């Protein structure tokens, strides 16, 4: 167990809050850095106050394109402005080069590490609806070339105890890029059709459960 005291702020804001977190390292870490489950206490004038359970990701910058703290903050702000299902809590920790986010551990979670099995697909009551939602999110996020191109890694399927599934945009690191006139900051051009390819990969591999078969985007 690791204890950390630091300051966090909302995306696009300058006001900071002081917090102390009890961190336990997650078994699965992404390409961007280590991840933790965190019990967070907020420092107030009256003392410490429990803020709840959160998810923390320490970023390793320079390893991949568009994975810096600032770039992930900008992607979050742009997607939120478009009304897309980003995490409700997304806090910036510049001192530790880290993100503090909503903890989804109360749900069954399916992403590029965890795929729905045949039995699990039968338990999800709105599988067709949520598959279509992924494609709609991709197009809306693309925003005619002035939004964000979402990698299939960005999507996460969460399922509650009643079998209702929804999509959250959780991982805004490598593979998801800010766009201006259809181009990334590196000058790479992405089309709306390619955005849909990424969405279809997520549907095909994670939701339809065809992991290990042919990847539709890379052929």
C-alpha positions as CSV (number, residue, x, y, z in Angstrom):
1,X,0.0,0.0,0.0
2,X,1.4,3.4,-1.1
3,X,0.3,6.7,0.5
4,X,0.4,9.8,-1.7
5,X,-0.4,13.4,-0.8
6,X,-0.8,15.8,-3.8
7,X,-3.0,18.4,-5.5
8,X,-5.6,17.7,-8.2
9,X,-7.7,19.9,-10.4
10,X,-10.6,19.6,-12.8
11,X,-9.8,19.7,-16.6
12,X,-9.5,23.3,-17.8
13,X,-9.6,24.7,-14.3
14,X,-6.8,26.3,-12.2
15,X,-8.2,25.8,-8.7
16,X,-6.6,22.9,-6.9
17,X,-7.7,20.6,-4.1
18,X,-5.3,18.8,-1.7
19,X,-5.8,15.1,-1.3
20,X,-4.2,12.1,0.3
21,X,-4.6,8.7,-1.4
22,X,-4.0,5.1,-0.3
23,X,-2.9,3.4,-3.5
24,X,-2.9,-0.4,-4.3
25,X,-1.3,-1.3,-7.6
26,X,-3.6,-2.7,-10.3
27,X,-2.7,-6.1,-11.7
28,X,-3.2,-4.9,-15.3
29,X,-1.2,-1.8,-16.4
30,X,-1.6,0.0,-19.7
31,X,1.0,1.2,-22.2
32,X,0.9,4.7,-20.7
33,X,2.0,3.8,-17.2
34,X,1.1,2.1,-13.9
35,X,-2.5,2.1,-12.6
36,X,-3.8,1.9,-9.0
37,X,-7.0,1.6,-7.0
38,X,-7.2,4.5,-4.6
39,X,-9.0,5.4,-1.4
40,X,-9.0,9.2,-1.5
41,X,-9.4,11.7,1.3
42,X,-9.9,15.4,0.6
43,X,-8.2,18.0,2.8
44,X,-10.6,20.7,4.0
45,X,-10.4,23.5,6.5
46,X,-12.1,21.2,9.0
47,X,-9.7,18.3,8.4
48,X,-9.7,15.3,6.1
49,X,-12.9,14.1,4.5
50,X,-13.5,10.8,2.7
51,X,-13.9,11.4,-1.1
52,X,-14.3,7.7,-2.0
53,X,-12.7,5.0,-4.2
54,X,-11.1,6.1,-7.5
55,X,-8.8,4.9,-10.2
56,X,-5.3,6.4,-10.6
57,X,-3.0,6.3,-13.6
58,X,0.6,7.5,-13.5
59,X,1.7,8.5,-17.0
60,X,5.0,7.7,-18.6
61,X,5.4,10.4,-21.2
62,X,7.5,10.3,-24.4
63,X,6.8,6.6,-24.9
64,X,3.8,7.1,-27.3
65,X,2.2,9.9,-29.3
66,X,-0.4,12.1,-27.6
67,X,-0.1,10.5,-24.2
68,X,1.0,13.6,-22.2
69,X,-1.1,14.8,-19.4
70,X,-2.0,18.0,-21.3
71,X,-3.0,16.1,-24.4
72,X,-5.3,13.7,-22.5
73,X,-6.8,16.7,-20.7
74,X,-7.6,18.3,-24.1
75,X,-9.1,15.2,-25.5
76,X,-11.3,14.8,-22.4
77,X,-12.5,18.4,-22.7
78,X,-13.2,18.1,-26.4
79,X,-15.2,14.9,-25.9
80,X,-17.1,16.2,-23.0
81,X,-18.1,19.3,-24.9
82,X,-19.4,17.0,-27.6
83,X,-21.7,15.4,-25.0
84,X,-19.9,12.0,-25.2
85,X,-19.8,9.5,-22.3
86,X,-16.5,10.4,-20.7
87,X,-15.9,9.5,-17.1
88,X,-17.7,11.8,-14.7
89,X,-14.6,12.2,-12.5
90,X,-11.3,13.1,-14.4
91,X,-8.8,15.0,-12.3
92,X,-5.3,16.3,-13.3
93,X,-2.4,15.8,-11.0
94,X,0.5,17.8,-12.5
95,X,2.8,17.3,-9.6
96,X,2.8,13.5,-10.0
97,X,2.0,13.5,-13.8
98,X,-1.1,11.5,-13.0
99,X,-4.8,11.1,-13.6
100,X,-7.4,10.4,-11.0
101,X,-10.6,9.0,-12.4
102,X,-14.0,7.3,-11.7
103,X,-13.5,3.8,-10.4
104,X,-15.7,1.4,-12.4
105,X,-15.1,-1.7,-10.2
106,X,-18.8,-1.9,-9.2
107,X,-19.5,-3.0,-12.8
108,X,-18.4,-5.8,-15.0
109,X,-15.9,-4.2,-17.3
110,X,-15.0,-5.3,-20.9
111,X,-12.2,-3.6,-22.9
112,X,-9.2,-4.7,-24.9
113,X,-8.1,-6.9,-22.0
114,X,-11.5,-8.5,-21.3
115,X,-13.9,-9.7,-23.9
116,X,-17.5,-10.9,-23.5
117,X,-17.9,-14.6,-23.7
118,X,-20.9,-16.3,-25.4
119,X,-22.6,-16.8,-22.1
120,X,-22.0,-13.3,-21.0
121,X,-23.4,-11.9,-24.2
122,X,-26.6,-13.7,-23.5
123,X,-26.8,-11.9,-20.2
124,X,-26.5,-8.4,-21.7
125,X,-30.0,-7.2,-22.5
126,X,-29.2,-4.3,-24.9
127,X,-26.2,-5.7,-26.9
128,X,-27.5,-4.5,-30.3
129,X,-28.2,-1.0,-28.9
130,X,-24.8,-0.6,-27.3
131,X,-23.1,-1.9,-30.4
132,X,-24.8,0.8,-32.4
133,X,-23.9,3.3,-29.7
134,X,-20.2,2.7,-30.2
135,X,-20.5,3.6,-33.9
136,X,-22.5,6.7,-33.2
137,X,-19.9,7.8,-30.6
138,X,-17.1,7.3,-33.2
139,X,-18.8,9.6,-35.7
140,X,-19.7,12.2,-33.2
141,X,-16.2,12.3,-31.7
142,X,-14.7,12.7,-35.1
143,X,-16.7,15.9,-35.5
144,X,-16.1,16.4,-39.2
145,X,-12.3,16.1,-38.6
146,X,-12.2,18.6,-35.8
147,X,-12.8,16.4,-32.8
148,X,-11.0,13.2,-31.6
149,X,-10.2,10.0,-33.5
150,X,-10.9,7.3,-30.9
151,X,-8.9,4.1,-30.9
152,X,-10.8,1.0,-30.0
153,X,-8.8,1.1,-26.8
154,X,-10.7,4.2,-25.8
155,X,-14.0,2.3,-25.5
156,X,-15.0,0.4,-22.4
157,X,-18.2,-1.6,-22.1
158,X,-19.6,-1.6,-18.5
159,X,-22.5,-3.9,-17.4
160,X,-24.5,-3.5,-14.3
161,X,-26.1,-6.3,-12.2
162,X,-29.4,-6.1,-14.2
163,X,-27.6,-6.8,-17.5
164,X,-27.8,-3.3,-18.8
165,X,-24.7,-2.3,-20.7
166,X,-23.3,1.2,-21.6
167,X,-20.2,2.6,-23.1
168,X,-17.7,4.8,-21.4
169,X,-14.6,6.5,-22.9
170,X,-11.9,5.6,-20.4
171,X,-8.5,5.4,-22.0
172,X,-7.7,8.6,-23.9
173,X,-4.0,7.9,-24.3
174,X,-2.1,6.3,-27.2
175,X,-4.1,5.7,-30.3
176,X,-6.7,8.5,-29.8
177,X,-5.7,11.8,-31.4
178,X,-6.9,15.4,-31.4
179,X,-7.8,16.4,-34.9
180,X,-7.8,19.7,-36.8
181,X,-9.1,19.6,-40.3
182,X,-8.8,15.8,-40.2
183,X,-5.1,15.8,-39.2
184,X,-3.3,15.0,-36.0
185,X,-0.5,17.3,-34.5
186,X,1.9,15.1,-36.4
187,X,0.2,15.7,-39.7
188,X,-1.4,12.3,-40.0
189,X,-4.8,12.3,-41.8
190,X,-7.7,10.3,-40.4
191,X,-11.1,9.9,-42.1
192,X,-14.5,9.3,-40.6
193,X,-14.4,5.8,-42.2
194,X,-11.2,5.0,-40.3
195,X,-12.9,6.2,-37.1
196,X,-15.7,3.7,-37.8
197,X,-13.1,1.0,-38.4
198,X,-11.8,1.5,-34.9
199,X,-15.4,1.4,-33.5
200,X,-16.2,-1.8,-35.4
201,X,-13.0,-3.4,-34.1
202,X,-14.2,-2.8,-30.6
203,X,-17.7,-4.3,-31.4
204,X,-16.2,-7.2,-33.2
205,X,-13.6,-8.2,-30.7
206,X,-15.0,-7.2,-27.3
207,X,-18.8,-7.1,-27.7
208,X,-19.2,-9.9,-30.2
209,X,-16.4,-11.9,-28.6
210,X,-14.2,-12.7,-31.6
211,X,-10.9,-12.0,-29.9
212,X,-8.0,-13.7,-31.6
213,X,-9.7,-13.8,-35.0
214,X,-8.9,-11.4,-37.8
215,X,-8.7,-7.7,-36.8
216,X,-10.9,-5.8,-39.3
217,X,-8.8,-2.6,-39.2
218,X,-5.4,-4.1,-39.8
219,X,-6.7,-6.7,-42.2
